[in-house]
Amino acid sequence: MTKKQRSYNMSRIRGKNTKPEELIRKYLFAQGYRYRKNDKRYPGKPDIVLPKYHTIVLVHGCFWHQHPGCKAARIPETNRGFWADKFEKNVRRDKAEKQQLEDMGWHVIVVWECELSNKEKREERLAALVEEIEECHRF
């Protein structure tokens, strides 16, 4: 891949309203949940905020957030030093933001992109997500 092609590909990657986020939001809305999206009042502008349930759902891409054990969480061959540093900072920031949210009293649920990749896994994960939200609400 040329430098120009890679630059173009990277410019097409969105920071919010990604397909996995939209999929989860549509599912939650269909189940009767109401939420705020990318709320700037909270650390990291979480993807989905469910105020009634005092729960936040973070939708992480396996590549950008380096999902442990996932084949998509690899470091590109070119410019490895840059990418390793970038991913390390992303992981550290994710951990710090999650801790801040929990310290504020929020229940934080992380959904990984690979958990939504095929239909069977997606249905299981979305059902489990609803269970997690309900369980957080009980306490």
KAWO-V587219 format. One record per helix or strand of 3 or more residues. SS is the DSSP state (h for helix, s for strand). FROM is the first residue (numbers start at 1). LEN is the number of residues. Records with the same first field share a line. If there is no record, write none. Layout:
SS = FROM-LEN, FROM-LEN
This chain:
h = 3-9, 19-12, 51-3, 62-4, 80-24, 113-4, 119-20
s = 48-3, 55-6, 107-6
